């Protein structure tokens, strides 16, 4: 309904939206919170087990208790909402569907012949690991690829389904064996998925047999930094924008409110890609994304990138020495030039505040990623990381850009001590894992870089 109102009354909205958003944010997300969520295409009604409810200051949570609708109970003959989705039918695969060497592969023909003479035939016969990375767009995945590209026999910047690098089957055993086979036969030791995942697609893999010899990674940036990068890219490269993606940040804001949505351009991309939704984000989608994050061997965030690369990634396969950029020896962080133009410059702070509100699911996911990253590094004996004890990123960003001040109680801070407050429900994740390990051997219909199928991927009913 919000999209229809925005489309029909854009001129009116433009005049009054600032005052409305200002008023709603000004009451500090109290009883009117769900109204704002409705305006911004985010469904915040749902279980109280999500940080969308539990992570905000207590006095706000108490006010919202009356508004929360309990959706945890379902009829015995109906699956929970987060397991109700409809995948597109398998795409028609090419008759000559076979492996084609990735564009940026280091493997020359002569090198390939030498590789085949000494290549492992089983991951049990080598101490090397195949890095399987999930590249969330504008989350430093290109920098991570450059590192892997310098040290691996062959790496995919983005694995292509049509070239049989990845996405050949919903069945995790079949998918895993394809990855390992491409390593044995072609030296592909770094596989980067860069697509929105169908909810039923198992990545990372669940069973130990499917995970054998594989090391799963992903990187997640602060959602506001990612938004700024996206806006800057649209302004710098207008050809990448759609006909509606023109003008100023408020124009981009309204274009999405009017239904201008795409796999690569939607807000909350990290949540959407990990949960597989093109529709409105719900707490279920946030929890699906969290359940996936739990399965990565290493979740990297912008604040742990240095330590993760230096202390875990480089030693993983004994990457030593320097490439031309000094990687694997010293600072690895993909620093962003402070002199780059600020796409939000002169944008009204109320619009910025409304955009921050729209990104709230991504802030929740980012905070959970920060905790997982810190915990995983700590468990691997990494000491060169600061103790994690910080204000939730949503509240910190809202305060920084709009000057709204909120006091955060200790039990709501982002810290290892409060990890239970951020965890998705265990039963929720267990149910998803049962689906992910029991898929039939079918080719997934995926939309994006190098895929076979085209068009809408699936419709979420959750």
C-alpha positions in Angstrom: 0.0 0.0 0.0 2.9 2.3 0.8 4.3 2.0 -2.7 1.0 2.8 -4.3 0.5 5.9 -2.1 4.0 7.1 -2.9 3.6 6.6 -6.6 0.2 8.4 -6.8 1.1 11.3 -4.5 4.8 11.8 -4.9 4.6 15.6 -5.1 2.5 15.7 -2.0 4.8 13.3 -0.2 7.8 15.4 -1.2 6.3 18.4 0.6 5.1 16.7 3.8 7.4 13.7 4.1 10.1 15.5 5.9 7.8 16.6 8.7 6.2 13.2 9.0 9.5 11.3 9.1 10.9 13.9 11.5 7.9 13.4 13.8 8.1 9.7 13.7 11.8 9.5 14.4 11.5 12.3 16.9 9.3 10.2 19.2 12.3 7.8 19.4 10.7 4.8 17.8 7.9 4.4 20.3 4.3 3.4 19.7 4.4 4.7 16.2 7.3 2.4 15.2 5.2 0.0 13.1 3.7 2.9 11.2 7.2 4.0 10.1 8.0 0.4 9.3 5.0 0.3 7.0 6.0 3.5 5.2 9.5 2.2 4.6 8.5 -1.3 3.3 9.7 -3.2 6.4 7.5 -5.6 8.3 8.5 -5.4 11.9 5.6 -7.3 13.4 6.5 -10.8 14.5 8.1 -12.8 17.2 9.7 -11.1 20.2 12.8 -13.2 19.8 14.3 -10.9 17.2 16.7 -8.1 18.1 14.3 -5.9 16.1 12.3 -6.2 19.3 14.8 -7.1 22.0 17.7 -5.0 21.1 16.2 -1.5 21.5 16.0 0.4 24.8 13.7 -1.3 27.4 11.2 1.5 27.7 10.6 1.4 23.9 10.3 -2.4 24.0 7.7 -2.1 26.7 5.7 0.3 24.7 5.8 -2.0 21.7 4.7 -5.1 23.5 1.1 -4.2 22.9 1.7 -4.0 19.1 3.6 -7.3 18.6 1.6 -10.0 16.8 2.6 -13.5 17.8 3.2 -15.6 14.7 5.1 -18.5 16.2 2.2 -20.9 16.4 0.9 -22.5 13.2 -1.6 -25.2 12.4 -0.1 -28.7 12.7 -0.6 -29.3 9.0 1.1 -26.1 7.9 4.9 -25.4 7.9 6.2 -22.3 9.7 6.1 -19.1 7.6 9.9 -19.1 7.1 9.6 -22.5 5.3 6.9 -21.4 2.9 8.5 -20.3 -0.4 8.0 -21.2 -4.0 11.0 -21.7 -6.2 11.0 -21.3 -9.9 11.3 -24.5 -11.9 14.8 -25.7 -12.8 16.2 -23.8 -15.8 16.9 -25.6 -19.1 20.6 -26.4 -19.0 22.8 -26.1 -22.1 23.3 -29.3 -24.0 27.1 -28.9 -23.8 27.1 -27.7 -20.2 30.7 -28.1 -19.1 33.4 -26.3 -17.2 34.9 -23.3 -18.8 38.0 -21.6 -17.3 37.2 -18.5 -15.3 38.1 -15.2 -16.9 40.6 -14.2 -14.3 42.2 -17.6 -13.7 46.0 -17.6 -13.4 46.2 -21.1 -14.9 48.0 -21.1 -18.3 47.8 -24.2 -20.5 51.3 -25.3 -19.6 50.7 -24.6 -15.9 47.5 -26.7 -16.2 49.4 -29.7 -17.5 51.9 -29.4 -14.6 49.0 -29.0 -12.2 47.4 -32.2 -13.3 50.6 -34.1 -12.7 50.6 -33.2 -9.0 47.0 -32.2 -8.2 45.3 -34.0 -5.3 42.6 -36.5 -6.1 41.0 -36.2 -2.7 40.9 -33.5 0.0 42.1 -36.2 2.4 45.4 -36.2 0.5 46.2 -32.5 1.0 46.4 -30.0 3.8 45.1 -27.3 1.4 41.6 -25.8 1.7 39.3 -24.6 -1.0 38.0 -21.2 0.0 34.3 -20.8 -0.8 33.4 -17.1 -0.4 30.0 -15.5 -0.5 30.4 -12.1 -2.0 27.8 -9.6 -0.9 28.0 -6.7 -3.3 29.9 -3.6 -2.1 31.2 -5.5 0.9 34.9 -5.7 0.0 34.6 -8.9 -1.9 36.7 -7.6 -4.8 39.6 -6.8 -2.5 39.3 -10.3 -1.0 39.3 -11.8 -4.5 42.5 -9.9 -5.3 44.2 -11.5 -2.3 43.1 -15.0 -3.3 43.9 -14.4 -7.0 47.5 -13.6 -6.0 48.1 -16.9 -4.2 45.8 -19.6 -5.7 46.3 -21.6 -9.0 42.9 -20.4 -10.2 40.2 -18.2 -8.7 36.7 -17.1 -9.8 36.0 -13.5 -9.2 32.3 -14.5 -9.5 31.5 -18.1 -10.2 29.3 -18.7 -13.2 26.6 -21.2 -13.2 26.5 -21.3 -17.0 30.3 -22.3 -17.0 29.6 -24.9 -14.3 31.7 -23.2 -11.6 28.9 -23.4 -9.1 25.1 -23.5 -8.6 24.8 -26.8 -10.4 22.5 -28.4 -7.8 20.3 -27.8 -4.8 21.8 -31.0 -3.3 24.8 -30.0 -1.2 26.7 -33.2 -1.9 26.5 -32.7 -5.6 27.4 -29.0 -5.4 30.3 -29.7 -3.1 31.7 -32.5 -5.3 31.6 -30.1 -8.3 33.7 -27.6 -6.4 36.2 -30.2 -5.3 36.3 -31.7 -8.9 37.1 -28.2 -10.3 40.0 -27.9 -7.9 41.4 -31.4 -8.7 41.1 -30.9 -12.5 41.5 -27.1 -13.0 43.1 -25.8 -9.8 40.1 -23.6 -8.8 40.9 -23.0 -5.2 38.8 -19.9 -4.6 35.1 -20.0 -5.5 33.1 -16.8 -5.1 29.3 -16.9 -5.2 27.9 -13.5 -6.1 24.1 -14.0 -6.4 21.0 -13.7 -4.3 20.6 -17.2 -2.9 17.3 -19.1 -3.2 16.1 -19.8 0.3 16.4 -23.6 -0.3 19.9 -23.4 -1.6 22.4 -24.8 0.9 25.3 -22.3 1.3 27.3 -22.8 3.4 26.9 -26.5 3.3 25.6 -28.2 6.5 26.9 -31.8 6.6 30.6 -32.5 7.4 30.8 -34.7 4.3 29.8 -31.8 2.1 32.1 -29.4 3.8 35.1 -31.7 3.5 38.2 -29.7 2.3 36.2 -26.4 2.1 36.5 -23.2 4.1 33.5 -20.9 3.9 33.9 -17.1 4.3 31.9 -13.9 3.8 32.5 -10.2 4.5 30.0 -7.7 5.8 30.4 -4.0 6.0 28.6 -1.4 8.0 25.2 -1.0 6.2 25.5 2.8 6.0 28.9 2.6 4.4 27.6 0.2 1.9 24.7 2.5 1.1 27.0 5.4 0.6 29.2 3.3 -1.8 26.1 2.3 -3.7 24.9 5.9 -4.1 28.4 7.1 -5.1 28.5 4.4 -7.8 25.1 5.4 -9.2 26.3 9.0 -9.4 29.7 8.2 -10.8 28.4 5.7 -13.4 24.9 6.8 -14.5 24.8 4.0 -17.1 24.5 1.5 -14.3 21.3 3.1 -13.1 17.8 2.4 -14.3 15.7 5.2 -15.8 14.3 5.9 -12.4 17.6 5.8 -10.6 18.6 9.3 -11.5 19.2 12.5 -9.6 19.9 12.9 -5.9 19.7 10.5 -2.9 16.1 11.5 -2.2 15.3 10.5 -5.8 16.8 7.1 -5.2 14.8 6.8 -2.0 11.5 7.5 -3.7 12.3 5.3 -6.8 12.5 2.3 -4.5 9.4 3.3 -2.6 7.6 3.3 -5.9 8.6 -0.3 -6.6 11.9 0.2 -8.5 13.5 -2.9 -7.2 16.2 -5.2 -8.4 18.5 -8.0 -7.2 21.5 -5.8 -7.1 20.1 -2.4 -6.2 17.6 -3.0 -3.3 18.2 -1.6 0.2 19.0 -4.3 2.8 20.9 -6.2 0.2 22.8 -8.3 2.7 19.6 -9.5 4.4 17.9 -10.1 1.0 20.7 -12.0 -0.6 21.3 -14.3 2.4 17.5 -15.0 2.9 16.4 -14.9 -0.7 13.7 -12.3 -0.7 12.7 -9.6 -3.3 9.7 -8.7 -1.2 9.4 -6.8 2.1 11.8 -7.9 4.8 10.4 -9.6 7.8 12.0 -10.9 11.1 11.9 -14.4 9.4 14.2 -13.2 6.7 16.6 -11.7 9.2 16.7 -15.0 11.0 17.2 -17.0 7.8 20.2 -14.7 7.1 21.5 -15.2 10.7 21.2 -19.0 10.4 23.3 -18.9 7.2 25.9 -16.7 9.0 26.3 -19.3 11.7 27.5 -21.9 9.1 30.5 -19.8 7.8 33.9 -20.9 9.0 34.8 -17.3 9.2 32.6 -14.2 9.1 34.7 -11.1 8.4 33.5 -7.6 9.1 35.2 -4.3 8.3 36.6 -3.9 11.8 38.1 -7.4 11.8 39.4 -7.6 8.2 43.1 -7.0 9.1 43.2 -9.6 11.8 41.1 -12.1 9.9 43.4 -12.0 6.8 46.7 -11.8 8.6 46.0 -14.4 11.3 43.6 -16.8 9.6 43.3 -16.5 5.8 47.0 -16.3 5.0 48.1 -19.1 7.3 45.2 -21.3 6.1 47.0 -22.4 3.0 50.4 -21.1 4.0 50.3 -18.0 1.8 53.7 -16.4 2.3 55.6 -13.6 0.7 54.3 -10.5 -1.0 52.4 -9.8 -4.1 52.7 -6.4 -5.8 50.3 -4.9 -3.2 51.9 -6.3 -0.1 49.1 -8.6 0.7 49.6 -11.3 3.4 52.2 -9.1 5.1 50.8 -6.0 6.8 47.7 -4.0 6.6 45.0 -5.6 4.5 42.0 -3.4 5.1 40.3 -2.1 1.9 40.7 1.6 3.0 38.3 4.0 1.4 39.6 7.4 0.3 38.3 10.1 2.6 38.4 12.5 -0.3 35.8 10.7 -2.3 32.6 12.8 -2.7 29.9 12.3 -0.2 26.7 11.4 -2.0 24.6 12.4 1.0 26.2 15.9 1.2 23.4 18.5 1.5 20.8 15.8 1.8 18.2 16.7 4.5 19.0 14.8 7.7 15.4 13.7 8.0 15.7 11.8 4.7 18.9 10.3 5.9 17.2 9.3 9.1 14.4 7.6 7.2 16.9 5.7 5.1 18.7 4.5 8.3 15.3 3.3 9.5 14.8 1.3 6.3 18.2 -0.3 6.8 17.4 -1.5 10.3 17.3 -5.2 9.4 20.8 -4.8 7.9 22.0 -3.2 11.1 20.8 -6.1 13.1 22.4 -8.6 10.8 25.7 -6.6 10.8 25.8 -6.5 14.6 25.3 -10.3 14.7 28.1 -10.6 12.1 30.3 -8.5 14.3 29.7 -10.8 17.3 30.3 -14.0 15.2 33.5 -12.6 13.7 34.9 -11.7 17.1 33.9 -15.1 18.5 35.4 -17.0 15.6 38.7 -15.1 15.7 38.9 -15.5 19.4 38.3 -19.2 19.2 41.1 -19.4 16.6 43.5 -17.8 19.1 43.6 -14.4 17.4 44.6 -11.8 20.0 45.1 -8.7 17.8 41.5 -7.6 18.0 39.8 -5.1 20.3 37.3 -6.2 22.9 33.8 -6.0 21.4 31.6 -3.9 23.6 29.7 -1.3 21.5 26.5 0.5 21.0 24.2 -1.2 18.4 25.2 0.1 14.9 21.6 1.2 14.2 21.5 3.5 17.2 25.1 4.7 16.7 24.3 5.6 13.0 21.0 7.2 13.8 22.7 9.4 16.5 25.6 10.3 14.2 23.5 11.4 11.2 20.4 12.8 12.9 21.6 13.9 16.4 18.9 11.8 18.0 20.3 10.5 21.3 19.3 7.2 22.8 20.6 5.6 25.9 21.5 1.9 25.4 21.4 -0.4 28.5 24.3 -2.8 29.0 22.3 -5.8 28.1 21.6 -4.4 24.6 25.2 -3.6 23.8 26.9 -5.5 21.0 29.2 -7.9 22.9 30.1 -11.5 23.3 28.4 -11.5 26.6 25.1 -10.5 25.0 25.3 -13.0 22.1 22.1 -14.8 23.2 20.2 -11.6 22.6 21.2 -11.6 19.0 21.0 -15.4 18.2 18.2 -16.6 15.9 16.0 -19.2 17.5 17.7 -22.6 17.5 14.6 -24.5 16.4 14.2 -22.0 13.5 17.8 -22.8 12.3 17.4 -26.5 12.8 14.3 -26.6 10.6 16.2 -24.8 7.9 19.1 -27.1 8.1 16.8 -30.1 7.6 15.7 -28.6 4.3 19.2 -27.7 3.2 20.6 -31.2 3.7 17.6 -33.0 2.1 17.3 -31.2 -1.3 16.9 -33.3 -4.4 19.5 -33.1 -7.2 17.9 -30.2 -9.2 19.6 -27.3 -10.9 18.6 -24.1 -9.0 17.0 -21.2 -10.9 19.1 -18.2 -10.0 19.2 -14.7 -11.4 22.4 -12.7 -11.6 26.0 -12.8 -12.8 26.7 -15.8 -15.1 23.4 -17.7 -14.4 21.4 -19.8 -16.8 17.9 -18.6 -16.0 16.5 -15.1 -16.3 13.7 -13.3 -14.7 12.1 -13.5 -11.2 13.7 -16.1 -9.0 11.1 -17.0 -6.5 8.2 -15.6 -4.5 8.5 -15.5 -0.7 5.3 -16.2 1.3 6.9 -15.8 4.7 
